[in-house]
Structures are given as structure tokens and as C-alpha cells.
Amino acid sequence: MKRKILKISGWLGIVIFAFIVYQIGFQRIWENIKKITWQNFLILMGLRLLYWILRTINWKVIFERYEAGISLFHLFNARMCSHAVSQLTPTAQVGGEAARIYFVNCSSRRISLASVVVDKTIEFFTTIVFTIIGVTLAITRIPMPGKMKTILVGFTAAALFLLLFFLSKQKKGLFEWFIDLMAKMKIKFKFLEKNREKIKETDVYISDFYRNHRKAFLGVSLLYSLLIMLWTAEIHLNLVFIGAENISFLDSFLITMMGQLAFLFPFIPGSLGIYEATYVAIFAILGKGTALGFTLVLIRRVIAMMWAGIGLIPMLKSKIGH
């Protein structure tokens, strides 16, 4: 069943992608792409490298609360392996995070899991805060139908509610709560029941971070805020390079934050089709041209795939070592 769902979601993404290209017209997209020089592309690749380094620093700050001595380079390699898996396999973001846990060499896999859960939670927390700011600015500054405003507010509110809910559960024991919930629903997984004590230990690691490392939580949140500004700068430069006119940094911020809605579908590899549809809709709402929005996403995809290729290098070395 899981494989069928992954196949269907993958093919659905391809169909949406192809439909958007057909509707916009390949020639219009190609005219925008040709405006990017190789120097422009190298700048974008360099900014993406800085983006990955900053994300790794965030993770290292969390990891060191559990285990000292792990190098930034090692965590960076694990981070890039994760990116490669999320971009190149049907497991998408879920598989990518699992790969990040697997490729870290530390004293306990439970420490690795706890660090990834906390890191991802803080990332989502910061992103949702900025998304709320972006959506608020969008609905107050941009003329749009009432239904569209309701949808944007609804998605953002739902995401915030779910995050706060899971954050509260993490402080008490997220995984054990999940096992107990499944048991109440008469659903039991032998693997989970067999490893309940190990799962409890992971919950303790996660809870410990929130209870005893509040300064680290704040510090990582601030670093993720800086990361969002870097991401916005990337988007802005990308738009300038493909010839966008009358694009302000605020416009780029709105585009970046509203684009986060595409990642509400974590099981589609690279959010294929969903990512494109989201950005095309955003550019249509802003009145900036759908071809421009699709070109932006296409270039972002090329850069993401190139970094995914780079991520395969440490992954292959790690497998050979094992």
C-alpha cells in the first residue's frame, strides 16, 4: 500500500509539472532561463552552499548538547546525504531525515534521532513564525479574493496548531504517546513494543533539550531566522538574474514564505509538481507572471539536484566504509 501511494504521488507530481509547462509554454520559460549567465549560476550555487553550512551549524549546536566532539564536516556530509535521499528517492523528506539519522557516527542512534527531531521542530517553528508574518503582509498588501485569504490563513493556522501540539508532546514524550495512541486504536507494531525502552530513552533526550537548554533553543531559532533571510536573498537574486522587473526584497520575502505551503506534502519526492504549482499561483496572485515563477522554481530545482549529486559522494563513501 505504501509503495502504491508513493508511486501515485510521484506520478501525480509529474503530471502536474507537465501540465504547468504546457499551459505556460516552454518557449516563454526558455527565454527567461537564457538570461542567467554562468557567473550568476555560480553565485546561486555559492549561496546555496552557505545555506547548507548554516543549517549544519544549527544542527551541530543541538547535537553538542548531547555529545561533544562531532565535527561540522561530518554533520555536513550527513546533511547532504539526507538532501540526496529526499531529492532522488520516492521517500522524499521523510526518507531524507531518516538518512540523516543513519549517516551520523555517534555513541547512540537515539541521540542522533533526538537531535534530528529537535532540529526539525525548531526549523518548522521558525519557518511558521515567518510564514505568519508573510501571510499577514500578503493579505493586507495584496488584493486577493476573500476565499484565497481564508485558505492562506487556514493553512497557516493549522500548521501552527499542529506544531504547538507536537512540541507539547515532545516535552512529555512524543514517541511513547504515539505508541499508546496506536494501542488505544487497537493498532500494535511489534517492533515498537519490543523497543519501548529505547523509545523512552529517545523521548527523554528530546524532552531534556527543551527543559534544560532554552538558550540553545533560542540561539538555534535566531540562526534559522538568519537562514530565512539568506533564503529570501537567494530568491531575490535569482529573480533579478532572470530579468524580473519591479521586484522588491519584500516581494521576494512574500514569495519565499508563501512558497512554504508546498512543503505540506512531505511524501512527494522534492514536492515535484506541488512546488511548481504553488509558486505559479503565488506569482499569479502578485501579478508578476506565471512564466517567471515557473522559471524560478526550475532553476532552484537544477541547483537542488546538483547539490543532491554532491550529497551522493559522502553517501557512497559511507556505504563502502560499512
BELGI-V203581 format. One record per pair of residues at least 12 apart in sequence whose ideal C-beta (glycine too) atoms are under 6 Angstrom apart, sorted by the first residue. I is the first residue (numbers start at 0). J is the second residue. D is the distance in Angstrom with one decimal. If there is no record, write none. Layout:
BEGIN
i=I j=J d=D
i=I j=J d=D
END
This chain:
BEGIN
i=5 j=89 d=4.4
i=8 j=266 d=5.6
i=8 j=267 d=4.8
i=9 j=89 d=5.7
i=12 j=267 d=4.9
i=12 j=271 d=3.4
i=12 j=272 d=3.5
i=15 j=272 d=3.1
i=15 j=276 d=5.6
i=16 j=271 d=5.9
i=16 j=272 d=4.5
i=16 j=275 d=5.7
i=19 j=275 d=5.2
i=19 j=279 d=5.9
i=23 j=289 d=5.5
i=23 j=290 d=5.1
i=23 j=293 d=5.5
i=27 j=290 d=4.2
i=28 j=290 d=5.8
i=28 j=293 d=5.8
i=28 j=294 d=5.4
i=31 j=241 d=4.7
i=31 j=294 d=3.9
i=32 j=294 d=5.9
i=34 j=241 d=5.2
i=34 j=242 d=4.7
i=35 j=240 d=5.1
i=39 j=240 d=4.3
i=43 j=302 d=5.9
i=46 j=233 d=4.9
i=47 j=302 d=5.5
i=50 j=229 d=5.8
i=53 j=226 d=5.2
i=55 j=74 d=5.1
i=55 j=75 d=4.5
i=55 j=78 d=5.0
i=57 j=219 d=5.1
i=57 j=222 d=4.9
i=58 j=74 d=5.7
i=58 j=118 d=4.9
i=59 j=71 d=5.6
i=59 j=74 d=5.4
i=60 j=215 d=5.9
i=60 j=219 d=5.4
i=61 j=114 d=5.1
i=61 j=117 d=5.2
i=61 j=118 d=5.2
i=62 j=114 d=4.6
i=64 j=208 d=6.0
i=64 j=212 d=5.0
i=64 j=215 d=5.7
i=65 j=110 d=4.6
i=66 j=105 d=5.4
i=66 j=110 d=5.6
i=76 j=313 d=3.7
i=77 j=99 d=5.4
i=77 j=102 d=4.2
i=77 j=103 d=4.9
i=79 j=310 d=3.5
i=80 j=98 d=5.4
i=80 j=102 d=4.6
i=80 j=310 d=5.4
i=80 j=313 d=5.7
i=80 j=314 d=4.3
i=81 j=95 d=4.4
i=81 j=98 d=4.8
i=81 j=99 d=3.7
i=82 j=307 d=5.7
i=82 j=310 d=4.9
i=83 j=307 d=4.5
i=83 j=310 d=3.3
i=83 j=311 d=5.1
i=83 j=314 d=5.9
i=84 j=98 d=4.1
i=86 j=269 d=5.1
i=86 j=303 d=5.9
i=86 j=307 d=3.9
i=87 j=307 d=5.5
i=89 j=268 d=5.6
i=91 j=265 d=5.7
i=91 j=266 d=5.3
i=91 j=267 d=5.8
i=91 j=268 d=4.8
i=92 j=265 d=4.2
i=93 j=265 d=5.7
i=96 j=115 d=5.7
i=99 j=115 d=5.5
i=100 j=112 d=5.2
i=100 j=115 d=5.3
i=102 j=317 d=5.6
i=109 j=200 d=5.4
i=109 j=201 d=4.4
i=112 j=201 d=5.5
i=113 j=201 d=5.5
i=113 j=204 d=3.6
i=113 j=205 d=4.8
i=116 j=205 d=5.6
i=117 j=208 d=5.1
i=121 j=219 d=5.0
i=121 j=220 d=5.8
i=122 j=223 d=5.6
i=123 j=162 d=5.5
i=125 j=220 d=5.2
i=125 j=223 d=3.8
i=125 j=224 d=5.7
i=126 j=259 d=5.9
i=127 j=158 d=5.5
i=127 j=159 d=5.3
i=127 j=162 d=5.7
i=129 j=227 d=5.2
i=129 j=256 d=5.5
i=130 j=155 d=5.7
i=130 j=256 d=4.8
i=130 j=259 d=5.2
i=131 j=155 d=5.7
i=133 j=253 d=5.4
i=133 j=256 d=2.9
i=133 j=257 d=5.8
i=134 j=151 d=5.0
i=134 j=155 d=5.0
i=137 j=253 d=5.4
i=143 j=284 d=5.6
i=154 j=260 d=5.8
i=169 j=205 d=5.1
i=170 j=206 d=5.5
i=170 j=209 d=5.0
i=172 j=202 d=4.0
i=174 j=198 d=4.7
i=174 j=202 d=5.3
i=175 j=199 d=5.8
i=175 j=202 d=5.4
i=178 j=191 d=5.2
i=230 j=255 d=5.7
i=231 j=251 d=5.3
i=231 j=252 d=4.9
i=231 j=255 d=4.7
i=234 j=251 d=4.8
i=234 j=254 d=6.0
i=234 j=255 d=5.0
i=235 j=248 d=5.6
i=235 j=251 d=3.7
i=237 j=295 d=5.7
i=241 j=294 d=5.4
i=243 j=291 d=5.7
i=254 j=281 d=5.7
i=257 j=281 d=5.1
i=258 j=277 d=5.8
i=258 j=278 d=5.7
i=260 j=277 d=5.5
i=261 j=273 d=5.1
i=261 j=274 d=4.4
i=261 j=277 d=4.0
i=274 j=296 d=5.8
i=275 j=293 d=6.0
i=275 j=296 d=5.1
i=278 j=292 d=4.4
i=278 j=296 d=4.8
i=279 j=292 d=4.9
i=279 j=293 d=5.6
END
